[in-house]
Amino acid sequence: MIRVEDLQKSFGNNPVLRGVDLEVADGEIFVIIGPSGQGKSTLLRIIDTLEVPTSGDVWIGSDSLYSHGDANHHDMRKKVGMVFQNPAIFQGTVFENVAYGLRYRKITSEEMHERVETTLREVGLEGYEKREARKLSGGEKQRIAFARTMVTRPEIILLDEPTSNVDPVTTEKIEEIILYTRKTYNTTMIMNTHDMLQGQRMGDRIGVMMHGKIMQSGTPKEIFTLPATGEIARFIGFDNVFDGTVETTDGHTAVIQSGNTRVYGETTLPQGAAVTWCIRTEDMHLHMKERPGGAGKLRNHLEGRVTSIGLVGPENHVMADCGIPLEVVVGWRFADRVGVKTGDRIWVSFNPEAVHVMPR
Amino acid sequence: MSEIVDGFLTAINLIVTLDPEVYEIAFRSIYITLTATLIGSVISIPIAMYLAFHDFRGKMSLVNLIHTLYALPTVLIGLLVFLMLSRKGPLGFFGLLFTPGGMIIGQVILIIPILVGLTYSALTSLDPVVKDTIISLGADYLQFALSILREVRFVIYAAIAMAFGRAISEVGAAIIIGGNIKGYTRVLTTAISLETSMGNIEFSMALGIILLFIALVVNFVMTAIRRGD
């Protein structure tokens, strides 16, 4: 288990980590997502003892990394391996590269050969032993880097955006290797990624890192459906995020005053509470005519005008001024059939349960 | 013009017939410079590693000073070492003045800035991820140093070759510290200087050709090591 306690790190007067708390269980894959420059790499470098924190500590099992100076860094480091975004490939063959960490551990030549060959097979580089490592492709180099870490059988592997510079096929291969390693060796992993879908695919849990802190952590479903703040909601892909105030509430569903309109949303927050609410574009419906009978069970049926339409792949992103600037996604077939265009009068409907309300 | 051609032919004859004096001077030059280069490397590489991987106040000034010392005049080194080794100097009790040992000290001082400076440049221009990866893989301090040096070894080979070339071709310090004693401290450069002033052009040219040949061999060896790697 890894436990990070109130970890702080400043470079000069620039604080990068502002109190990170984190626990990762044995065999768990914990994915950290967040905008660039928020301290994700610094956190991994501190866990790998490549940087020293300004304050706070990291525990690996019952051993502290920083409470005894750097006295036990070297022994602890052998429990941890790290794969970097741009892997360093050493001069020499693939075998020499993968065997690097094993040489530091002074194991027998037979065991070294056996482990390197096994690991190369596991990462799909069987038969590459004698090839010049620096002449391989970017994806193969990243697999060498992974094999080099994996071959030392660390308890923990830290992955700093390991697929950010490789093609989709290699990304898939590396993800398979990561999952295989966890399954086969029960390795604990902490992985940084800017690819949120990858985070969703790979993570048992996800942490969202912003302003030098883990702002929210939870299962992928929790993170992607129930963001804790408006900032997180925007980061994970909610296009419609608004501030508002609870005007009235029955304890379950509230009327939220937001911009020049009112929306119904499910929340237990009290009347008068300042809130941020958000809704995914795919949870809204666009109508060219007012629904007969008004909002009905949907409760939210907002009238507005189309201000612009943007094409994103096969989708039309319709921007509409409904008292708040809503963005609705419709398929191109629908858009062609109804002939929606800028300036049209439209209605947007959605369910209160699709509205995610957060305290502000 | 014919004097130069005649001198050249006589020089070749001295080399081909294995003239004992020519070869004795040449071997002494090689021995002194190889020893100095070896000692200089053993001293300089750890210094360069310390400079590259540790921060301290005045570090950049020190690095600038080392770069400046690349062009240190050899006669100045000769004078400095002479003062240190002379009978009344602080190291006079070693009795190294006018000995090959004293000449080695002079050459070591001459080449240390080159070796430290070029090794430091190679280490600091190395991708930081290389350093991080080596540490991350669990290297202890010695393993880290050896792994890093392995990655920059070609630049270090070049630095050693350059240092050897600078040391074997210098004359100022060799004359002041060694005294150009025949059969004892006379080396290629000091002998060329003396023989030329005495009008023995053929002998000087033979020594000059050997000096050039040594430089060629050093370059050839370095290239071979690099290719072999």
Contacts between the chains, C-beta under 8 A, distances in Angstrom:
chain1	res1	chain2	res2	distance
A	45	B	132	7.7
A	48	B	136	5.5
A	49	B	135	7.7
A	50	B	132	5.4
A	50	B	135	6.2
A	50	B	136	6.7
A	74	B	138	7.3
A	74	B	140	6.0
A	77	B	135	7.2
A	77	B	136	7.0
A	77	B	138	5.3
A	78	B	138	4.4
A	80	B	136	7.6
A	81	B	136	6.7
A	81	B	137	7.5
A	82	B	132	7.7
A	82	B	133	7.9
A	82	B	136	4.6
A	84	B	129	5.3
A	84	B	132	6.8
A	84	B	133	6.7
A	86	B	129	6.0
A	87	B	129	7.2
A	87	B	133	7.5
A	88	B	127	5.8
A	88	B	129	4.2
A	88	B	130	4.2
A	88	B	132	7.6
A	88	B	133	4.4
A	90	B	130	7.3
A	90	B	147	7.8
A	90	B	150	7.7
A	90	B	151	6.4
A	91	B	150	7.2
A	91	B	151	6.3
A	91	B	229	7.6
A	100	B	134	7.6
A	100	B	137	5.5
A	100	B	147	7.4
A	101	B	137	3.7
A	101	B	138	5.7
A	103	B	143	7.7
A	104	B	137	6.1
A	104	B	138	4.8
A	104	B	139	4.9
A	104	B	140	7.2
A	104	B	143	5.2
A	105	B	138	6.7
A	145	B	133	7.8
A	148	B	133	7.9
A	148	B	137	7.0
A	149	B	136	7.8
A	149	B	137	7.6
A	152	B	137	6.8
A	152	B	138	6.8
